[in-house]
Amino acid sequence: MASEIKPIYGTERVKLAEVVPLAAPYSAFVFPTTYCNFKCAYCGHSLGHAEMKRQYDFQPEHMTMETYEKTIEQLAEFPQKLKMLSLTGQGEPLLNPHIADMVRLAKEKGVAERIEIISNASLLHHALADALIDAELDTLRVSLQGLSSEKYASICKARVNFEEFLENLRYFYAHRGKTKLFLKVMDVALDEGEDEKFYALFSDMTDRMYIEHMLPAYDGVELTQGMEVEYDRYGGKTDGIRKVCPLAFYMLGVFPNGDVEPCDTIYKPVVLGNVHEERILDMWHGEKLREFWRLQLEGRREENRRCAHCCAPNDVAHPEDILDGAAEEILKRLEAWR
């Protein structure tokens, strides 16, 4: 088997409790678009635009190159490179016609050690594959929705020619150069007994692959209503509901209109500012984010009605990121931090 069976997140992690507050975020999720061509059963997009507006005050749009250029310019002002820039967030990045140009600009400006895209890859035709590889994309992380055209129709309500999809992935892998190709699939998108079929099918066309566990990431989605959160998406057992959400302490999210939030969720728990009006560096050191950190560290997360509906602390927060036991010490550090 050529590929690794390993979670597709960055596995070289520091113990977050020992280093926060940070002079610069480790990662930024810049959303090229919040449109999606899929309506996956476990995702907020399954609700449709009108219901997403009601549930999340969510308005789909593409990011313009003007907004993107401002964002990259401002991210470059931090005293050190980001560890990771992800051109991903609440939509399908390949829908943005400028996606390869976005990768190229970020590489030219040197804003991050690694640039990645998370995509359903249904639009990954040969020309776009060549453009992304030529732009020096570091990692393409592909989210699969099954192992057949029929399963795609069932899970994401989209017509996908699965054989053509496989051929496009093979092409990307064969021509990838220095770009890494990672594949993941949610357990709900596999039929009983298909785990080994997944690993066998993609063993020679990916650098890393993994089966993730579905969690209730989107409030209001029928498929995940009432789910018990006993494990994270990577299969790790969680010890109760975590009180402090670590995401806000090491990342930022930038919506297509330039709004900046302290995570990459759909909920926008707080808008720190907009890149057309303020600098991201100032937002990172600003009172809005500091107060949001205090809310988390003081165990008051559910006072923010959007955080109260979010399972991210138990979903994508890794063991090295847990801050609950160090909250009081971090609060002391925060008061002395400038």
C-alpha positions as CSV (number, residue, x, y, z in Angstrom):
1,M,0.0,0.0,0.0
2,A,1.6,3.3,-1.1
3,S,-0.5,5.7,1.1
4,E,-0.7,6.1,4.8
5,I,-3.8,5.5,6.8
6,K,-3.6,8.5,9.0
7,P,-5.9,11.5,9.9
8,I,-5.5,14.3,7.3
9,Y,-4.9,17.1,9.8
10,G,-1.4,18.4,10.6
11,T,0.0,15.9,13.1
12,E,3.0,17.9,14.3
13,R,1.4,19.8,17.1
14,V,2.6,21.7,20.2
15,K,0.8,21.6,23.5
16,L,-1.4,24.7,23.0
17,A,-1.9,25.4,26.8
18,E,1.9,26.0,27.1
19,V,2.2,28.7,24.4
20,V,-1.0,30.8,24.3
21,P,-1.6,33.7,23.8
22,L,0.3,33.6,20.5
23,A,1.9,36.5,18.7
24,A,0.4,35.3,15.5
25,P,-2.3,32.7,14.7
26,Y,-1.0,29.3,13.6
27,S,-3.6,29.1,10.8
28,A,-6.1,31.1,8.8
29,F,-9.1,29.8,6.9
30,V,-9.8,32.1,4.0
31,F,-13.1,31.3,2.4
32,P,-12.9,31.6,-1.5
33,T,-16.6,30.9,-1.6
34,T,-19.5,30.0,0.6
35,Y,-21.4,28.5,-2.3
36,C,-21.4,24.7,-2.6
37,N,-22.5,22.4,-5.5
38,F,-23.3,19.6,-2.9
39,K,-26.0,19.4,-0.3
40,C,-24.5,16.7,2.0
41,A,-27.0,15.2,4.4
42,Y,-24.8,16.1,7.5
43,C,-24.0,19.6,6.3
44,G,-25.8,23.0,6.7
45,H,-26.0,23.3,2.9
46,S,-28.6,20.5,3.0
47,L,-31.0,23.0,4.4
48,G,-31.0,25.3,1.4
49,H,-30.1,29.0,1.2
50,A,-33.3,30.3,2.8
51,E,-33.1,28.1,5.8
52,M,-29.4,28.7,6.2
53,K,-30.1,32.4,6.3
54,R,-32.7,31.8,9.1
55,Q,-30.5,29.3,11.0
56,Y,-27.1,30.9,10.7
57,D,-27.6,34.3,9.1
58,F,-25.6,32.9,6.3
59,Q,-25.5,34.5,2.8
60,P,-23.5,32.5,0.2
61,E,-21.1,34.5,-2.0
62,H,-17.7,34.4,-3.8
63,M,-14.6,36.2,-2.5
64,T,-13.4,38.8,-4.9
65,M,-9.7,39.1,-5.7
66,E,-9.7,42.6,-4.2
67,T,-10.8,41.2,-0.8
68,Y,-8.4,38.3,-1.1
69,E,-5.5,40.5,-1.9
70,K,-6.2,42.7,1.1
71,T,-6.5,39.6,3.3
72,I,-3.1,38.2,2.1
73,E,-1.5,41.6,2.4
74,Q,-2.7,41.8,6.1
75,L,-1.8,38.2,7.0
76,A,1.7,39.0,5.8
77,E,2.0,41.7,8.5
78,F,2.2,39.2,11.3
79,P,5.7,38.8,12.8
80,Q,6.0,35.2,11.7
81,K,4.5,33.0,8.9
82,L,1.3,31.2,9.5
83,K,1.8,27.5,9.8
84,M,-1.1,26.9,7.5
85,L,-3.3,28.9,5.1
86,S,-6.4,26.9,4.2
87,L,-8.4,28.2,1.2
88,T,-11.5,26.5,2.5
89,G,-14.6,27.2,4.5
90,Q,-18.3,26.6,4.3
91,G,-18.4,26.0,0.6
92,E,-16.6,24.4,-2.4
93,P,-13.4,26.3,-3.1
94,L,-13.1,25.1,-6.7
95,L,-16.2,27.0,-7.5
96,N,-14.2,30.2,-7.3
97,P,-12.8,30.8,-10.8
98,H,-9.7,32.5,-9.3
99,I,-8.7,29.7,-7.0
100,A,-5.4,28.9,-8.7
101,D,-4.5,32.6,-8.7
102,M,-5.3,32.7,-5.0
103,V,-2.9,29.9,-4.3
104,R,-0.2,31.5,-6.4
105,L,-0.5,34.9,-4.7
106,A,-0.3,33.3,-1.2
107,K,2.9,31.4,-2.3
108,E,4.5,34.5,-3.8
109,K,3.8,36.6,-0.6
110,G,5.1,33.8,1.6
111,V,2.3,34.1,4.2
112,A,2.3,30.5,5.3
113,E,4.5,27.4,5.6
114,R,1.8,25.3,4.0
115,I,-1.1,26.2,1.8
116,E,-4.0,23.8,1.4
117,I,-7.5,23.4,0.0
118,I,-10.2,21.1,1.3
119,S,-12.5,20.2,-1.6
120,N,-15.1,17.7,-2.8
121,A,-13.0,17.5,-6.0
122,S,-16.1,17.1,-8.2
123,L,-14.8,20.0,-10.3
124,L,-11.2,18.8,-10.5
125,H,-10.8,18.5,-14.2
126,H,-7.3,18.1,-15.7
127,A,-6.8,21.8,-16.5
128,L,-7.6,22.9,-13.0
129,A,-5.5,20.2,-11.6
130,D,-2.5,21.4,-13.6
131,A,-3.2,25.0,-12.6
132,L,-3.3,24.2,-8.9
133,I,-0.1,22.1,-9.1
134,D,1.6,24.8,-11.1
135,A,0.6,27.3,-8.5
136,E,2.5,25.2,-5.9
137,L,-0.4,24.1,-3.8
138,D,1.0,22.2,-0.9
139,T,-1.9,19.9,0.0
140,L,-5.2,19.1,-1.6
141,R,-7.5,17.4,0.9
142,V,-10.5,15.7,-0.8
143,S,-13.7,14.9,1.1
144,L,-15.4,11.9,-0.6
145,Q,-19.1,11.2,-0.2
146,G,-19.2,7.5,-1.0
147,L,-17.8,4.9,-3.4
148,S,-20.4,5.0,-6.2
149,S,-22.4,7.5,-8.2
150,E,-25.5,6.1,-6.4
151,K,-24.1,6.9,-3.0
152,Y,-23.2,10.5,-4.1
153,A,-26.8,11.0,-5.2
154,S,-28.0,9.7,-1.8
155,I,-25.6,11.6,0.4
156,C,-25.1,14.9,-1.3
157,K,-28.0,15.1,-3.8
158,A,-25.6,15.6,-6.7
159,R,-24.9,13.8,-10.0
160,V,-21.3,12.5,-10.0
161,N,-19.9,10.2,-12.6
162,F,-17.8,8.2,-10.1
163,E,-15.5,6.6,-12.7
164,E,-14.7,10.0,-14.2
165,F,-14.2,11.3,-10.6
166,L,-11.7,8.5,-9.9
167,E,-9.9,9.2,-13.2
168,N,-9.5,12.9,-12.3
169,L,-8.0,11.9,-8.9
170,R,-5.6,9.5,-10.6
171,Y,-4.5,12.3,-12.9
172,F,-3.9,14.7,-10.1
173,Y,-2.0,12.1,-8.1
174,A,0.2,11.2,-11.1
175,H,1.0,14.8,-11.9
176,R,1.1,16.2,-8.4
177,G,4.8,17.0,-8.2
178,K,5.4,18.3,-4.7
179,T,1.7,18.7,-3.9
180,K,0.3,16.1,-1.4
181,L,-3.1,14.5,-2.0
182,F,-5.1,13.4,1.1
183,L,-8.4,11.7,0.9
184,K,-11.1,11.4,3.6
185,V,-14.6,10.0,3.9
186,M,-17.3,10.3,6.6
187,D,-18.3,7.0,8.0
188,V,-22.0,7.8,7.1
189,A,-21.0,7.8,3.4
190,L,-19.8,4.2,3.5
191,D,-22.1,1.2,3.5
192,E,-21.5,-1.6,6.0
193,G,-18.3,-3.4,5.2
194,E,-16.9,-0.7,2.8
195,D,-14.1,0.4,5.1
196,E,-11.6,-2.0,3.5
197,K,-12.9,-1.3,0.0
198,F,-12.2,2.4,0.6
199,Y,-8.6,1.8,1.7
200,A,-8.0,-0.7,-1.2
201,L,-9.6,1.5,-3.9
202,F,-7.4,4.5,-3.1
203,S,-4.2,2.9,-1.9
204,D,-2.3,3.8,-5.0
205,M,-3.7,7.3,-5.7
206,T,-3.3,9.2,-2.4
207,D,-0.5,10.1,0.0
208,R,-2.8,9.8,3.1
209,M,-6.3,8.6,3.7
210,Y,-8.7,8.2,6.6
211,I,-12.3,7.5,7.6
212,E,-13.7,10.2,9.8
213,H,-16.7,10.0,12.2
214,M,-19.8,12.2,11.6
215,L,-20.6,14.7,14.3
216,P,-23.3,17.3,14.7
217,A,-21.3,20.2,13.2
218,Y,-24.4,22.1,12.0
219,D,-27.3,22.9,14.3
220,G,-30.7,22.2,12.6
221,V,-29.6,19.4,10.4
222,E,-32.0,16.5,10.8
223,L,-29.4,13.7,10.3
224,T,-27.4,14.7,13.3
225,Q,-30.1,16.0,15.7
226,G,-29.8,14.6,19.2
227,M,-26.4,12.9,18.6
228,E,-24.3,12.1,21.6
229,V,-20.8,13.5,21.4
230,E,-18.6,10.8,22.8
231,Y,-15.7,10.9,20.3
232,D,-14.1,13.4,17.9
233,R,-14.2,13.0,14.2
234,Y,-10.9,11.1,14.2
235,G,-12.3,8.4,16.5
236,G,-10.7,9.7,19.8
237,K,-12.8,9.3,22.9
238,T,-13.8,12.6,24.5
239,D,-14.1,13.0,28.2
240,G,-17.3,15.1,28.5
241,I,-18.0,18.4,26.8
242,R,-15.0,20.6,26.7
243,K,-15.7,24.1,28.2
244,V,-12.9,26.1,26.4
245,C,-12.9,26.1,22.6
246,P,-9.3,26.1,21.6
247,L,-9.9,27.2,18.0
248,A,-10.1,30.9,18.8
249,F,-6.6,30.8,20.4
250,Y,-4.8,29.6,17.3
251,M,-6.8,30.4,14.1
252,L,-8.8,33.0,12.2
253,G,-11.5,32.7,9.6
254,V,-12.1,35.2,6.8
255,F,-15.5,35.2,5.1
256,P,-15.9,36.2,1.4
257,N,-17.0,39.7,2.3
258,G,-13.9,40.3,4.4
259,D,-15.5,39.6,7.8
260,V,-13.0,38.1,10.2
261,E,-14.0,35.6,13.0
262,P,-12.0,33.8,15.6
263,C,-12.5,30.3,14.1
264,D,-13.7,28.7,10.8
265,T,-17.3,27.8,11.7
266,I,-20.4,28.8,9.9
267,Y,-21.8,30.5,13.1
268,K,-19.7,33.7,13.2
269,P,-19.7,33.8,17.1
270,V,-18.2,37.3,16.9
271,V,-17.0,39.5,14.0
272,L,-13.7,40.9,14.9
273,G,-13.7,43.4,12.0
274,N,-13.6,43.5,8.2
275,V,-10.4,43.6,6.1
276,H,-11.7,46.6,4.2
277,E,-12.0,48.7,7.4
278,E,-9.4,47.3,9.8
279,R,-6.1,45.3,9.8
280,I,-6.1,41.7,10.8
281,L,-3.0,42.2,13.0
282,D,-5.0,44.8,15.0
283,M,-7.9,42.5,15.3
284,W,-5.7,39.7,16.7
285,H,-4.5,42.1,19.4
286,G,-7.8,43.9,19.8
287,E,-10.3,43.9,22.7
288,K,-13.0,42.0,20.9
289,L,-10.9,38.9,20.6
290,R,-9.4,39.3,24.0
291,E,-12.9,39.4,25.5
292,F,-13.9,36.4,23.5
293,W,-10.9,34.5,24.9
294,R,-11.9,35.5,28.4
295,L,-15.4,34.2,27.8
296,Q,-13.9,30.9,26.8
297,L,-11.4,30.7,29.7
298,E,-14.0,31.7,32.3
299,G,-16.2,28.8,31.3
300,R,-18.9,31.1,29.9
301,R,-18.8,29.8,26.3
302,E,-22.5,29.1,26.2
303,E,-23.3,32.8,26.9
304,N,-22.5,33.3,23.2
305,R,-25.6,31.8,21.6
306,R,-23.7,30.8,18.5
307,C,-20.9,29.0,20.5
308,A,-23.7,27.2,22.5
309,H,-24.8,25.4,19.3
310,C,-21.3,24.5,18.1
311,C,-19.6,21.1,18.7
312,A,-16.1,22.2,17.5
313,P,-14.4,21.8,21.0
314,N,-15.2,18.1,20.9
315,D,-15.1,17.7,17.1
316,V,-11.9,19.1,15.7
317,A,-10.0,20.1,18.8
318,H,-7.1,17.6,19.2
319,P,-5.8,16.3,22.5
320,E,-2.8,18.7,22.3
321,D,-5.2,21.6,22.0
322,I,-7.2,21.1,25.1
323,L,-7.2,24.2,27.4
324,D,-9.7,23.3,30.1
325,G,-7.2,22.4,32.8
326,A,-5.0,25.4,32.1
327,A,-7.7,28.1,31.9
328,E,-6.8,30.0,35.1
329,E,-3.1,30.1,34.2
330,I,-3.8,31.3,30.7
331,L,-6.1,34.0,32.0
332,K,-3.2,35.3,34.1
333,R,-0.9,35.3,31.1
334,L,-3.6,37.0,29.0
335,E,-3.9,39.9,31.5
336,A,-0.1,40.5,31.2
337,W,0.0,40.1,27.4
338,R,0.4,43.0,25.1
